[in-house]
Amino acid sequence: MDKKWPAIREFVGDVCNFVFRNVCLLGLPAKEARRLELAVEEVFINVTSYGRKQGGASIPSVRITIKKDKDKLMVRLIDNGPEFNPLMKEDPPLDSSLLERPIGGLGIFLVKGLVDDVAYKRDGEENILTLTKYMDREEKEYEDYPP
């Protein structure tokens, strides 16, 4: 399953519907599908906000592929924006107040908590972020993440 959108916020609903519908069709339980959908929404919104090249007027695109491979389901978000590896950001300090925390980093922290694995690579002019959910795992424990 594969679909492409311009990285414009107005398409986030279409993106989320595409992901939820298709991962459910592939057998992911609805509760876990909603978590995966939220992770995809966060990444898509980040691309719409920060995905333009410096000084560039062109809007990047985001292609989403969904693949089931044995016991895992992988959702890849592929964009043609500037190179950016969100996994290089350190997790935010959760023990300090919101006013004391540096801006940024909460989104990818949330994404990492919603899926079983996150991987990034740059291939030519494309950022590829792969979100993985394991099909045979019980519901992920969230005790390491804020409520």
C-alpha positions in Angstrom: 0.0 0.0 0.0 1.4 3.3 -1.1 0.1 6.8 -1.3 1.5 10.3 -1.7 0.4 13.7 -0.5 1.8 17.3 -0.6 3.1 18.2 2.9 0.2 20.5 3.7 -1.7 20.3 7.0 -5.1 20.1 5.3 -4.2 16.6 4.2 -3.5 15.2 7.7 -7.0 13.8 8.0 -6.6 11.9 4.7 -3.2 10.6 5.8 -4.6 9.4 9.2 -7.6 7.7 7.5 -5.3 6.0 5.0 -3.0 4.7 7.7 -5.7 3.6 10.2 -7.9 1.8 7.6 -5.0 -0.1 6.0 -3.2 -1.2 9.1 -6.5 -2.5 10.5 -7.1 -4.4 7.2 -3.6 -5.9 7.7 -4.7 -7.2 11.2 -3.4 -4.6 13.7 -5.9 -4.2 16.5 -7.8 -0.9 16.5 -6.2 0.3 19.8 -2.7 -0.2 18.4 -3.7 1.2 15.0 -4.8 4.4 16.7 -1.4 4.7 18.4 0.3 4.2 15.0 -2.0 6.7 13.4 -1.1 9.3 16.1 2.6 8.7 15.5 2.2 9.1 11.7 0.2 12.3 12.3 3.0 13.8 14.4 5.6 13.0 11.8 3.4 14.3 8.9 2.7 17.6 10.8 6.5 18.0 11.4 7.2 17.7 7.7 4.5 20.2 6.9 6.0 22.6 9.5 9.7 22.2 8.9 10.1 20.3 5.6 10.8 23.2 3.2 14.3 23.8 2.1 15.9 27.0 3.3 14.5 29.8 1.2 12.6 27.3 -0.9 9.1 28.0 -2.1 8.3 24.4 -3.2 6.2 22.3 -0.9 7.7 18.9 -0.2 5.7 15.7 -0.6 5.2 12.8 1.8 4.8 9.3 0.5 3.5 6.7 2.9 4.0 3.0 2.4 2.5 0.3 4.6 3.9 -3.3 4.5 3.3 -6.4 6.6 6.2 -8.7 6.9 5.6 -11.9 9.0 5.1 -10.6 12.5 5.6 -6.9 12.0 3.9 -4.0 10.3 6.0 -1.2 8.9 4.8 2.3 8.0 7.4 4.3 6.1 7.1 8.1 5.7 9.3 9.3 2.8 9.7 13.0 2.2 11.8 15.1 -0.1 12.5 17.9 2.4 15.9 18.8 3.8 17.9 16.1 5.5 16.7 15.7 9.1 17.1 12.7 11.4 14.7 13.2 14.3 16.3 10.3 16.1 19.4 12.4 16.7 17.4 14.7 19.1 17.9 13.8 22.7 14.8 12.9 24.7 13.5 16.1 26.5 14.1 16.5 30.2 10.7 15.5 31.6 11.6 16.4 35.2 11.7 20.1 34.5 8.7 22.4 34.1 7.4 23.2 30.6 8.7 26.8 30.9 12.3 25.5 31.6 12.4 22.9 28.8 14.0 23.7 25.5 11.5 23.9 22.6 11.3 20.7 20.5 11.8 17.0 20.9 8.5 16.1 22.5 7.0 14.9 19.2 9.6 12.3 18.4 9.6 11.3 22.0 5.9 10.6 21.7 6.4 8.8 18.4 9.0 6.5 20.0 6.6 5.7 22.8 3.7 4.9 20.4 5.5 2.3 18.2 7.8 -0.6 18.8 10.7 0.6 16.7 11.7 3.8 14.8 14.4 3.9 12.2 15.7 6.7 10.0 17.8 6.8 6.8 18.6 9.3 4.1 18.5 7.9 0.6 19.5 10.4 -2.1 17.2 13.4 -1.6 14.7 11.6 0.6 14.2 11.2 4.4 12.8 7.8 5.2 11.4 7.2 8.7 10.1 3.7 9.4 7.7 3.1 12.2 7.3 -0.6 13.2 4.6 -2.3 15.2 5.1 -6.0 16.1 1.9 -7.9 15.5 2.4 -10.7 18.1 3.3 -8.4 21.0 0.9 -7.7 23.8 0.0 -4.1 24.3 3.2 -2.0 24.8 4.0 -1.0 28.3 4.0 2.8 28.7 5.5 3.1 32.1 8.6 4.8 30.8 6.5 7.5 29.1 4.4 10.2 30.6 0.6 9.6 30.9 
